Amino acid sequence: MDGEWGDPWASRNDDAYAALLAHVRSGPPGPVTLDVDHLGWDWGMPAARVRSAALRLEDLGIVTRGAGGSWEYAVLSDADLSDAFDAWVALFGPAVRATTTVLTPHLRDELDRLVAAAERTAALRLPDFPTAFSASVQFWFTRCPDTLLRDLGTRAYERLRWARVPTVPWSVHDLHGWSRTVARVAATGDPDDATAAAERMEGLIESHRRHLGIVRTTDREPLPAGPHPSVLDRGLLRHLRSGALPTGSTHTVAGLVALTGARPDDVLDTLRWLVDLGLVVDAPGGVRVAAPSIDTWREAMELLTGVFGNAALHVLPDLREPALEEFLRLVDRARDDGHVRDHRYTESAFAVTRFLSEQTENRWVREALRLAMARLAYALPEAPPFRQWETDALWMALEAAAGRGDVRAARAAGREFTDVARAHIDDVTTRYGTMGT
């Protein structure tokens, strides 16, 4: 079971990932059934490695698991590719904000070289322009100190890279405005400039989307409700939160199977969930229970700023009854609880986020919203209360954006949320100090 416990993105699985990608991309675009165990035997690789590679492709959305452990490959549809662009953009703003805090002179020089190469190859229409441009924008993820954003950004980029056969190259050559925005944010480190850079990138993505002929549509099947934590998930979570599995202890999959009486495959799925929450980490032969850390909590809040804004942008303008009435009721309740400083204010405020996660039609944004909320709930021994009482500007902005078809109002609501979220981060960081860092 080594290599399969829950972290398919561990470097030990890179060779199997490259081999499986080459295999599926050299064949038809799908749907194609994959026999990963046979492929492992054919390549002389452990079956666990190839299954972990298949799990990576499942994260990207180009492989799905069926009944009985079967796997099926297919390229992304236009709608899914459109969502993949939006999901990457949602992560970009928080990544820029985080990376600007660690920009040394050496990193600034690296960024300048990457941006200059992108501009030069764009102006000359050289064939290596798409590669140069990708390197200049992925810089904000590869150098990001926030491990959650770095990991999710890598996955989002891989999703775009391998969504189609052959790979769809970047098509927008006018980078002048983008380059100036990058230079400004690198020079100032101002979070507002980082937000402006993210919005500029969103504009480039929209142009690229038009070049590809991908049209946005609201006429889509609603997303399924999605999995909720299982009995096994809650059981192992209870063991972690109660200290029955103490901080720093290590556990094998076999040991956890014996503890829970669950099937090994179910234990592996639960471990993947706990890894995503930052509650357990890789360890030789199994997993180690992670120490509570303010960094784990803060990373979730930084992620939330991006995906909340993206969900608001694509959900709020087109809200219709009865969802509109429910949303306005949630906003009104949160505002009232904040005014009187009710103990339930934390729950009522985050109910607004939960609503957006249920309404978005973008599966990757929904997953990111759910991940952020779960991390916020469990990263620390007790979830920090939300104490941003003076938030009328946020509630008013959300109301103004709901159901009115006004994208600018929705974007403004996202900016208001970012300001409130950063104030919450500062408040909690002050209270918890450097816990677990």
C-alpha positions as a printed NumPy array, in Angstrom:
array([[  0.   ,   0.   ,   0.   ],
       [  3.048,   2.278,   0.131],
       [  2.564,   5.383,  -1.995],
       [ -1.201,   4.927,  -2.085],
       [ -2.274,   6.122,   1.337],
       [ -3.578,   9.499,   0.268],
       [ -0.942,  11.622,  -1.418],
       [ -0.835,  10.833,  -5.132],
       [  1.075,  14.09 ,  -5.669],
       [  4.112,  12.865,  -3.712],
       [  7.263,  12.995,  -5.852],
       [  7.721,   9.226,  -5.619],
       [  4.767,   8.88 ,  -8.009],
       [  6.158,  11.221, -10.696],
       [  7.489,   8.478, -12.988],
       [  4.205,   6.565, -12.935],
       [  2.305,   9.818, -13.555],
       [  4.427,  10.619, -16.618],
       [  4.005,   7.071, -17.934],
       [  0.226,   7.067, -17.472],
       [ -0.122,  10.503, -19.074],
       [  1.89 ,   9.35 , -22.073],
       [ -0.265,   6.235, -22.325],
       [ -3.637,   8.015, -22.337],
       [ -2.509,  10.921, -24.521],
       [ -1.1  ,   8.635, -27.211],
       [ -4.484,   6.956, -27.675],
       [ -8.017,   8.121, -28.53 ],
       [ -9.492,  11.112, -26.627],
       [-11.888,   8.849, -24.753],
       [-13.851,   7.527, -23.12 ],
       [-11.253,   4.768, -22.702],
       [-11.219,   2.175, -19.914],
       [ -7.86 ,   1.794, -18.143],
       [ -6.573,  -1.369, -16.496],
       [ -4.071,   0.279, -14.165],
       [ -2.966,  -2.979, -12.535],
       [ -2.098,  -4.479, -15.923],
       [ -0.291,  -1.286, -16.933],
       [  1.813,  -1.453, -13.78 ],
       [  2.781,  -5.042, -14.577],
       [  3.553,  -4.102, -18.19 ],
       [  5.777,  -1.189, -17.126],
       [  7.437,  -3.026, -14.263],
       [  6.046,  -0.536, -11.75 ],
       [  4.347,  -1.277,  -8.413],
       [  0.57 ,  -1.258,  -8.807],
       [  0.323,   1.277,  -5.973],
       [  2.373,   3.768,  -7.985],
       [  0.17 ,   3.472, -11.07 ],
       [ -3.007,   3.73 ,  -8.986],
       [ -1.594,   6.873,  -7.379],
       [ -0.922,   8.271, -10.851],
       [ -4.533,   7.501, -11.776],
       [ -5.644,   9.396,  -8.669],
       [ -3.677,  12.426,  -9.882],
       [ -5.519,  12.276, -13.191],
       [ -8.767,  11.948, -11.254],
       [ -7.885,  15.184,  -9.447],
       [ -7.412,  16.795, -12.851],
       [-10.833,  15.588, -13.991],
       [ -9.632,  13.542, -16.97 ],
       [ -9.939,  10.141, -15.262],
       [-12.95 ,   8.896, -13.302],
       [-13.351,   5.909, -11.009],
       [-16.211,   3.545, -11.66 ],
       [-17.772,   0.657,  -9.815],
       [-15.498,  -2.243,  -8.972],
       [-12.315,  -0.188,  -9.147],
       [-12.455,   0.51 , -12.894],
       [-10.924,   3.687, -14.358],
       [-11.976,   5.665, -17.436],
       [-10.1  ,   8.415, -19.295],
       [-11.633,  11.239, -21.363],
       [-10.544,  14.772, -22.29 ],
       [-12.352,  17.721, -20.702],
       [-15.476,  19.108, -22.343],
       [-15.701,  22.797, -23.297],
       [-17.723,  23.495, -20.14 ],
       [-15.179,  21.728, -17.93 ],
       [-12.259,  23.489, -19.615],
       [-14.007,  26.821, -19.053],
       [-14.443,  25.925, -15.379],
       [-10.782,  24.91 , -15.18 ],
       [ -9.734,  28.385, -16.352],
       [-11.989,  29.998, -13.73 ],
       [-10.651,  27.74 , -10.977],
       [ -7.048,  28.632, -11.836],
       [ -7.873,  32.355, -11.859],
       [ -9.568,  32.001,  -8.452],
       [ -6.257,  30.824,  -6.988],
       [ -4.111,  33.401,  -8.748],
       [ -4.961,  36.473,  -6.648],
       [ -4.25 ,  34.833,  -3.273],
       [ -1.028,  33.343,  -4.682],
       [  0.184,  36.759,  -5.841],
       [ -0.661,  38.321,  -2.473],
       [  1.223,  35.573,  -0.637],
       [  4.258,  35.571,  -2.927],
       [  4.799,  39.333,  -2.81 ],
       [  5.518,  39.01 ,   0.918],
       [  8.648,  36.911,   0.229],
       [ 10.014,  38.606,  -2.907],
       [ 13.747,  38.981,  -2.365],
       [ 15.966,  40.872,  -4.832],
       [ 16.952,  37.481,  -6.273],
       [ 13.303,  36.482,  -6.821],
       [ 12.499,  39.877,  -8.335],
       [ 15.342,  39.377, -10.817],
       [ 13.962,  35.933, -11.657],
       [ 10.486,  37.374, -12.187],
       [ 11.864,  40.185, -14.363],
       [ 13.683,  37.648, -16.56 ],
       [ 10.577,  35.483, -16.932],
       [  8.314,  38.417, -17.806],
       [ 10.884,  39.813, -20.254],
       [ 11.14 ,  36.419, -21.975],
       [  7.355,  36.237, -22.259],
       [  7.171,  39.749, -23.74 ],
       [ 10.019,  39.095, -26.19 ],
       [  8.653,  35.791, -27.467],
       [  5.155,  37.298, -27.717],
       [  6.368,  40.264, -29.76 ],
       [  8.328,  37.989, -32.116],
       [  5.508,  35.409, -32.27 ],
       [  8.044,  32.689, -31.463],
       [  6.854,  29.1  , -31.014],
       [  8.182,  28.988, -27.453],
       [  5.968,  31.915, -26.394],
       [  3.293,  29.743, -24.675],
       [  5.99 ,  28.056, -22.586],
       [  7.604,  31.381, -21.678],
       [  4.282,  32.943, -20.724],
       [  3.281,  29.943, -18.607],
       [  6.586,  30.132, -16.721],
       [  6.043,  33.833, -16.006],
       [  2.588,  33.305, -14.487],
       [  3.302,  30.02 , -12.705],
       [  6.149,  31.84 , -10.931],
       [  3.528,  33.107,  -8.49 ],
       [  2.696,  29.519,  -7.559],
       [  6.126,  27.877,  -7.716],
       [  7.571,  30.557,  -5.407],
       [  4.469,  30.861,  -3.222],
       [  5.193,  30.356,   0.506],
       [  1.617,  29.162,   1.056],
       [  1.831,  25.39 ,   0.588],
       [ -1.916,  24.949,   0.07 ],
       [ -2.084,  27.544,  -2.706],
       [  1.128,  26.216,  -4.232],
       [ -0.217,  22.662,  -4.36 ],
       [ -3.67 ,  23.621,  -5.644],
       [ -2.141,  26.004,  -8.191],
       [  0.095,  23.241,  -9.502],
       [ -2.879,  20.918,  -9.899],
       [ -4.953,  23.634, -11.592],
       [ -2.151,  24.313, -14.079],
       [ -1.713,  20.597, -14.784],
       [ -5.46 ,  20.395, -15.436],
       [ -5.222,  23.133, -18.072],
       [ -2.06 ,  21.66 , -19.531],
       [ -3.447,  18.158, -20.087],
       [ -7.138,  18.958, -20.633],
       [ -6.977,  18.382, -24.389],
       [ -4.958,  16.369, -26.905],
       [ -2.865,  18.021, -28.213],
       [ -2.266,  20.631, -25.508],
       [ -4.002,  23.94 , -26.27 ],
       [ -1.262,  26.638, -26.458],
       [ -1.669,  30.11 , -24.968],
       [ -3.034,  32.432, -27.651],
       [ -3.01 ,  36.034, -26.312],
       [  0.088,  37.997, -27.373],
       [ -0.756,  41.497, -26.072],
       [  0.988,  41.458, -22.683],
       [  1.866,  45.136, -22.234],
       [ -0.796,  45.925, -19.641],
       [ -0.12 ,  42.665, -17.836],
       [  3.629,  43.311, -17.648],
       [  3.096,  46.785, -16.187],
       [  0.723,  45.382, -13.572],
       [  3.238,  42.701, -12.578],
       [  6.009,  45.279, -12.269],
       [  3.831,  47.416, -10.015],
       [  2.799,  44.612,  -7.662],
       [  6.402,  43.377,  -7.421],
       [  7.567,  46.888,  -6.539],
       [  4.871,  47.752,  -3.997],
       [  3.741,  44.446,  -2.511],
       [  0.367,  46.141,  -2.031],
       [ -2.546,  43.654,  -1.692],
       [ -4.702,  45.992,  -3.788],
       [ -2.139,  45.827,  -6.589],
       [ -2.206,  42.033,  -6.274],
       [ -5.984,  42.119,  -6.709],
       [ -5.544,  44.324,  -9.782],
       [ -3.044,  41.809, -11.195],
       [ -5.536,  38.987, -10.682],
       [ -8.249,  40.966, -12.468],
       [ -5.857,  41.732, -15.326],
       [ -5.089,  38.014, -15.601],
       [ -8.809,  37.273, -15.65 ],
       [ -9.111,  39.581, -18.656],
       [ -6.326,  37.718, -20.471],
       [ -8.044,  34.408, -19.721],
       [-11.317,  35.745, -21.155],
       [ -9.523,  36.732, -24.365],
       [ -7.901,  33.298, -24.568],
       [-11.286,  31.67 , -24.004],
       [-12.758,  33.635, -26.925],
       [ -9.846,  32.641, -29.166],
       [-10.602,  28.999, -28.366],
       [-14.281,  29.504, -29.209],
       [-15.432,  28.453, -25.741],
       [-18.704,  30.196, -24.926],
       [-19.927,  30.558, -21.358],
       [-23.332,  29.024, -20.741],
       [-25.709,  29.022, -17.806],
       [-27.807,  26.256, -19.373],
       [-26.111,  23.431, -17.504],
       [-27.089,  20.45 , -15.447],
       [-26.802,  21.252, -11.712],
       [-23.813,  19.701,  -9.995],
       [-24.608,  16.696,  -7.816],
       [-24.614,  17.458,  -4.114],
       [-21.191,  15.862,  -3.722],
       [-19.925,  13.554,  -1.014],
       [-20.335,  14.459,   2.634],
       [-17.96 ,  13.141,   5.298],
       [-18.648,   9.439,   5.77 ],
       [-19.033,   7.596,   9.058],
       [-15.402,   6.508,   8.667],
       [-14.285,  10.084,   7.95 ],
       [-16.021,  11.337,  11.077],
       [-14.719,   8.421,  13.127],
       [-11.05 ,   8.989,  12.293],
       [-11.557,  12.735,  12.652],
       [-12.938,  12.116,  16.147],
       [ -9.851,  10.036,  17.013],
       [ -7.626,  12.912,  15.897],
       [ -9.579,  15.684,  17.605],
       [ -9.924,  13.792,  20.89 ],
       [ -6.243,  12.904,  21.069],
       [ -6.866,   9.16 ,  20.794],
       [ -4.424,   9.387,  17.871],
       [ -2.007,  11.864,  19.474],
       [ -0.039,  14.573,  17.712],
       [  3.206,  13.222,  16.3  ],
       [  2.105,   9.574,  16.325],
       [  2.548,   7.535,  13.135],
       [  0.113,   5.003,  11.746],
       [  0.071,   2.483,   8.919],
       [ -2.896,   1.81 ,   6.691],
       [ -3.031,  -1.735,   8.063],
       [ -3.14 ,  -0.398,  11.619],
       [ -5.977,   1.988,  10.8  ],
       [ -7.88 ,  -0.809,   9.062],
       [ -7.573,  -2.845,  12.261],
       [ -8.634,   0.152,  14.377],
       [-11.721,   1.011,  12.335],
       [-12.73 ,  -2.333,  10.851],
       [-13.153,  -0.576,   7.498],
       [-12.047,  -1.743,   4.063],
       [ -8.496,  -0.682,   3.079],
       [ -9.759,   1.316,   0.067],
       [-12.138,   3.268,   2.318],
       [ -9.337,   3.998,   4.796],
       [ -7.166,   5.254,   1.925],
       [ -9.93 ,   7.627,   0.765],
       [-10.353,   8.957,   4.305],
       [ -6.61 ,   9.494,   4.643],
       [ -6.632,  11.53 ,   1.431],
       [ -9.346,  13.728,   2.96 ],
       [ -7.387,  14.152,   6.199],
       [ -4.238,  15.001,   4.237],
       [ -6.142,  17.696,   2.348],
       [ -7.277,  19.131,   5.687],
       [ -3.663,  19.257,   6.87 ],
       [ -4.408,  16.972,   9.832],
       [ -2.048,  14.15 ,   8.799],
       [  1.127,  14.195,   6.707],
       [  3.289,  11.701,   4.877],
       [  5.609,   9.558,   7.007],
       [  7.756,   6.487,   6.271],
       [  5.392,   3.544,   5.938],
       [  2.245,   5.512,   6.683],
       [  1.062,   8.855,   8.042],
       [  1.936,  11.104,  10.977],
       [ -0.614,  13.113,  12.934],
       [  0.227,  16.778,  12.333],
       [  0.488,  19.38 ,  15.081],
       [ -2.181,  22.11 ,  15.095],
       [ -0.822,  25.117,  13.232],
       [ -1.959,  28.667,  12.686],
       [ -0.343,  28.375,   9.24 ],
       [ -2.788,  25.621,   8.251],
       [ -5.695,  27.843,   9.305],
       [ -4.294,  30.965,   7.647],
       [ -3.688,  29.146,   4.346],
       [ -7.348,  28.136,   4.305],
       [ -8.452,  31.744,   4.781],
       [ -6.14 ,  32.931,   1.996],
       [ -7.613,  30.272,  -0.286],
       [-11.112,  31.363,   0.689],
       [-10.498,  34.946,  -0.462],
       [ -9.948,  33.746,  -4.017],
       [-12.624,  31.102,  -4.38 ],
       [-15.29 ,  33.146,  -2.555],
       [-14.698,  36.039,  -4.945],
       [-14.848,  33.747,  -7.966],
       [-18.036,  32.051,  -6.789],
       [-19.638,  35.423,  -6.051],
       [-18.697,  36.674,  -9.518],
       [-20.282,  33.724, -11.313],
       [-23.204,  32.944,  -8.977],
       [-24.627,  36.192,  -7.627],
       [-25.528,  38.142, -10.805],
       [-27.826,  35.381, -12.107],
       [-29.447,  34.301,  -8.822],
       [-33.18 ,  33.702,  -9.155],
       [-35.939,  32.678,  -6.762],
       [-36.059,  30.704,  -4.534],
       [-32.255,  30.748,  -4.19 ],
       [-32.204,  34.559,  -4.243],
       [-34.62 ,  34.802,  -1.325],
       [-32.587,  32.274,   0.656],
       [-29.339,  34.15 ,   0.002],
       [-30.778,  37.497,   1.082],
       [-32.135,  35.845,   4.228],
       [-28.678,  34.444,   5.072],
       [-27.037,  37.829,   4.527],
       [-29.657,  39.564,   6.669],
       [-29.196,  37.052,   9.489],
       [-25.412,  37.437,   9.435],
       [-25.711,  41.223,   9.542],
       [-28.146,  41.119,  12.476],
       [-25.972,  38.646,  14.413],
       [-22.974,  40.901,  13.887],
       [-24.829,  44.002,  15.061],
       [-25.766,  42.4  ,  18.391],
       [-22.527,  40.349,  18.641],
       [-24.444,  37.104,  18.887],
       [-22.447,  33.959,  19.699],
       [-23.77 ,  32.364,  16.501],
       [-22.241,  35.103,  14.304],
       [-19.4  ,  32.83 ,  13.157],
       [-21.84 ,  30.211,  11.897],
       [-24.222,  32.7  ,  10.277],
       [-21.355,  34.486,   8.496],
       [-19.923,  31.256,   7.113],
       [-23.401,  30.095,   6.065],
       [-23.106,  32.691,   3.301],
       [-19.953,  30.96 ,   2.041],
       [-21.623,  27.57 ,   2.315],
       [-24.489,  28.86 ,   0.171],
       [-22.077,  29.864,  -2.597],
       [-20.392,  26.456,  -2.481],
       [-23.783,  24.816,  -2.994],
       [-24.812,  27.144,  -5.823],
       [-21.663,  27.247,  -7.955],
       [-21.687,  25.054, -11.058],
       [-17.878,  24.904, -11.104],
       [-16.892,  21.633,  -9.442],
       [-13.317,  22.713,  -8.734],
       [-14.362,  25.995,  -7.139],
       [-16.924,  24.067,  -5.075],
       [-14.267,  21.596,  -3.92 ],
       [-11.936,  24.447,  -2.983],
       [-14.667,  26.237,  -1.013],
       [-15.482,  23.052,   0.886],
       [-11.81 ,  22.366,   1.542],
       [-11.285,  25.876,   2.893],
       [-14.313,  25.673,   5.202],
       [-13.304,  22.241,   6.534],
       [ -9.752,  23.401,   7.216],
       [-11.047,  26.46 ,   9.041],
       [-13.2  ,  24.217,  11.212],
       [-10.527,  21.663,  12.143],
       [ -7.056,  23.191,  11.709],
       [ -6.91 ,  24.408,  15.319],
       [ -8.126,  22.709,  18.511],
       [-11.111,  25.084,  18.457],
       [-12.269,  27.05 ,  15.434],
       [-11.501,  30.759,  16.031],
       [-14.643,  32.9  ,  16.301],
       [-15.335,  35.442,  13.586],
       [-15.108,  38.847,  15.294],
       [-15.367,  41.271,  12.376],
       [-18.43 ,  43.057,  13.67 ],
       [-18.341,  46.162,  11.447],
       [-19.011,  44.475,   8.113],
       [-22.045,  46.335,   6.817],
       [-20.14 ,  47.265,   3.648],
       [-19.725,  43.566,   2.823],
       [-23.353,  42.648,   3.466],
       [-24.574,  45.632,   1.438],
       [-22.242,  44.74 ,  -1.447],
       [-23.49 ,  41.146,  -1.491],
       [-27.115,  42.308,  -1.505],
       [-26.397,  44.776,  -4.31 ],
       [-24.831,  42.027,  -6.434],
       [-27.502,  39.369,  -5.934],
       [-29.877,  38.715,  -8.812],
       [-29.229,  41.939, -10.706],
       [-27.034,  40.747, -13.559],
       [-24.315,  43.221, -12.576],
       [-20.882,  41.618, -12.834],
       [-19.129,  44.762, -11.58 ],
       [-21.22 ,  44.716,  -8.41 ],
       [-20.33 ,  41.057,  -7.872],
       [-16.645,  41.833,  -8.352],
       [-16.913,  44.664,  -5.829],
       [-18.51 ,  42.261,  -3.341],
       [-15.563,  39.914,  -3.797],
       [-13.146,  42.756,  -3.005],
       [-15.106,  43.627,   0.132],
       [-14.913,  39.995,   1.234],
       [-11.142,  39.971,   0.717],
       [-10.764,  43.039,   2.952],
       [-12.896,  41.489,   5.707],
       [-11.112,  38.139,   5.412],
       [ -7.692,  39.738,   5.737],
       [ -8.834,  41.617,   8.841],
       [-10.024,  38.28 ,  10.26 ],
       [ -6.641,  36.714,   9.45 ],
       [ -4.82 ,  39.532,  11.246],
       [ -7.109,  39.227,  14.277],
       [ -6.708,  35.462,  14.623],
       [ -2.96 ,  35.561,  13.952],
       [ -2.555,  38.142,  16.707],
       [ -4.471,  35.934,  19.143],
       [ -2.685,  32.678,  18.273],
       [  0.773,  34.071,  17.577],
       [  3.125,  31.559,  15.944],
       [  1.297,  28.408,  17.052],
       [  2.679,  25.396,  15.195],
       [  4.823,  27.445,  12.789]])
